[in-house]
């Protein structure tokens, strides 16, 4: 019961909407999502350029750097690249990220475009749960001096700068030298990133709840050049040999750091994870089957409800 003279506080719910602004499908869908959320009393924010296309839905334009501050959720409409952009906005404020896939594979997405109404209802009713994903801390040093520090959700990849010449790398784990490779590069990935670039380079698929880091060489000319799974507390170092070839560092394919010969890249588990919002329980095995369209006909185990003929 409210005491006389005390004005009850009204909770303000805020959601940041991130979309692939270059796709008409994403803009149309964003208008539908924004309108439904606004009609439910939720303030919808968007970066200024994207908000301009949604102004008729009551979307509030915000500064990109602090866009997710004060929000309860970041909703992304797009493929994995757009979701990774959303992660950059959500992570500093510990805000969960919920992706609706408008891309091809969309491993980071929680739902497909035809499920968007159910996603909006889950946001309004707060019936989503949160799953934490490991991230990487990446530090670059040259001659012992730190020159760059960044992070990654999927992977940090050290690659050759020139197509014509291989990189000469020395890889170490936990301050102990492991092997020297002449290669196109090396990928250090999280379990989340095991289905991204590391997968294309020949690395294993790792279930997201597994705590580990992956080291995957790219086209290495060496007898010992197999993908490695190391402890989540390990420190992986990749050194470009002096007087050899320059390289580049890519984090999630979005953040670029140039690496001169002799540079050292150290990768460890970052203390700050990315939080993914989930609106439905879905075993990772089922996600693999659905995303890669894997053949499972003939499975004789217990079927899940809604499966007809080919159980997942």
N, C-alpha and C positions, 0 to 999 in steps of 0.2 A: 504494500500500500504506500502510495506517494505521500510524503509529509506535506502539510500546508506550506505554501511559499517556496517549495523546492520544485524546480522545473526538471522533469525527467530528461535524461540524455537520450538522444536518438542515434542508434548505431548507423554510421555511414559505411556502406559497403562499396568497395572500389575494385574494378577489374581492369587490367591493362590489356588491350587488344593489339596484337601484332599480326600483320598480314604480308603476303607477297604482293606489293602494290603494283607490280608490272603485269599481273594477271587479272583479266576481267572477272574470271570466276571467283577469285579471292575477294575482290571488291564487292561483288554481288552478295556473296555469302557473309562477308563482314557486316554489310548493312542489315541482313536478316538477324544475325547474332546480336549486334549492337541494339537493334530495336527491341528484341525480346528481353535482353538484360535491362535496358532502360525502363521498359514497361513494368519490370518486376522490382523497380526501385533501386537498382544497382547503378552506381556511377561508372560509366565506361570511359576510359582514357585511351588515347592513341597519340603517337608521335605526330608532330604538326602536319607533315606532308600527308600522312595517312588519314589524319582527322579531317582534313579538308574534303575528302571524298565521302565522309560520314557525318558531316555537320548536320544534315537534316534528321539524323537519328539521335541528336543530343549528345554526341561524343565530345569529350573535353580534350582539347589539345594540350599536350604537356611537353616540357623540355626532355629531350632524349636521355640525357645523362642520369636524370632522377625519375624517369618515367614510372618505375615500379614501386617507388617509395609510397608506403601507406596502402598498397594494394593487397588483397587477399589471394589473388591468382593472376597469372599471366596466361592468356588464351592466345594460341598461335594458330593461324590458318595458313598452311603452306607445306612445303616439303621439309626435309631434314635441314637444309641450309637456313630456311627461315626459322625453324625451331632452334637452331644453334644461335641465331641472332637474338631470339627471345631469351635464351639462357644467359646471354651476356647482360641483359637488362634485369633479369629476375635474381640471379645469384648474389649480387652485392647486398640485396635486401632480404635474402632467405625466403623468397616468395616461390611457391610451387608453380610449375610450368605445365600447361595442358595443351597438347598439340592435336590438331585435326589435320589429317594428311590430305594435301592436294598435289603431292608429288608422285614419284614412282614407287619406291619401296617404302619409305617413311618409317624406318624402324623406331625412331624416337617418338612418333605420334601415338596417341592413345586411341584415336578413333579415325574412321574413314569419313569422307564427306557425307555419305548417306546417313550417317549416325549423328549428325550435328544437332538435331532436335533433342535427342537423348542427352547429349553433352550439355546443352544449355540448361536443360531441366536439372541435371546433376549439379551444375554450378549454382543455380538458384536455390536448390534445396540443400546444398552443401553435403551431398552424399558421395563426395570423392575422398579417396585416401591418398597418402603420400608415400612415395618410395624414394629413398636417397640413392644417388649414383656417385661413385667415386670420380674425382677429378684429379688432374695432374698439376703440379707446380713445376714450371720450367724456367731455369736460370741459365743465362749465357754469360760466360766469362772469356775475356781475351787478355792474355798475359797476366792472369790472376786478378784482373779487375772486372767487376760485374758491369755488363753493358746492356743487359735486357733481362726483364723478369715478366713472365706472363703465365697463363694457365690454359688448360684444355679439358674438355669433357670427353671427347673421343680419342684424340691422339696428338702427339707431337712427332713430326716427321722431319728428319734431317735429310736433305736431298741435294743432288748435284745442281749447280747453277747452269752449267753448260751441257747441252745434249751430247757433245762430242767427247767429253772426258768423264771418266769414272771418278768417284770420290775415293780417297784413301782414308779409311776410318779405323780408329781403335775403340773398341767397346769395352767398358768395365762395369762390373756389378759389385756394389758394396765396397768400393775403393780397391778392388782387385781386377787386374786386366784379364779380359776374357778371350778376345780374339781380334785380329786385324783383318779387315775386309776391304777389297776393291769392289765397289758396288755402286748402284744407283742411289742408295740411301738406306736409311733404317727407320722403322716406325716403332715408337714406344706408345702403347695403347692401354686404355682401361678395358674392363670387360664390356662396358657399353660400346666402346669403339671397336670391339672385336668383329662386329658385323659391318664395319665401315671400311676405311682404307686398309687396315691390317688384314681384313678378309681378302681384299683384292690382291694383296701382296703374298697371300698364301698362309696367313696365320690361322690359328684355330678359333672356332666359335666358343666363347666362354659365357656361361650363364651369368646374368648380371649380379646375382647375390654372391657369387664367388669373389673373394677378396684376393686380388692378384694384379700384377702388371704384366704386360706382354712386350716382348722385344722381337720384332720381325724384320729381318734383312730384306732389302729389295734388290733382286738380281745380283746377289753376291757371288763373286768368283772365288770360292774357297770350299775346302772339303767340309769344314764344320760351319755350316750356314743354315741352321734350322731355326724355326721359330722357338722362342723360349718363353716359359711362364715362370715368373719370379715372385718372391714375396711382396705383399703390398707395402711392406716397410723398407723394401730395397731402394738403393740409390743407383740409378742407371746413368752412366756417363758415356757420352759419345764425343770423341775428340777427332777433329780434322787434323791430320798430320801436317806439321809445319812444312813450308816450301812446296806444298802440293796445291790442290785445287780448292777454290772458294766454294762455298755452298750456301744453302738457304734453310731456314727453319720455318715450317708452317705449323700452326696450332689450329686444329679443327678446320684447316683449309681456309681460315679467315684472317689470321694474324700472322704477318710475315716479318721475319728478322733476318737480315743478311749476315752471313757467317764468313769471315775471312779465314784463310788457311791458318791453322793453329788454334782456332776457337774451340771451346769446350762447352757442351750442352749437358746440364745435369737435370734429370727428371726424377721427381719423387711424388708420392701421394700428397695431394693438397688437403689441408685440414677442413676446407670448406667444400661440401658436396653440392651438386645440383639436385634439387628436389623436383621429382616428376609427380604430377597429380594423376591418379588412376580412377576411372569411373566404373570399371568392371574388373572382376578378377579374371585374369587370363594367364595360364601357365606359359612360360617362355617357349616351351616346345610348340605350343599352338601358334605362337607368333611366328616362329621360324617356318612352320608349315604354310601358314597363310602368306607371309611376305615373299617366300621363295617358291611358292606353289609346288611344294614337295609331294611326291607320290606316296600316299599312305593307304591306297586301296589294298584290302586283304587283312588289315588289322582286325584281330579277333578279340581284342580286349573290350572293356566296358565303354560304350559310346556316351558322349556328352549330349545333353539335351539340345536339339536343334540340328544335329548332324544326321545326314541321310545318305547312307551308302558308303561314305568314306569318312570314318571317324578320325578325329585328330587326337 
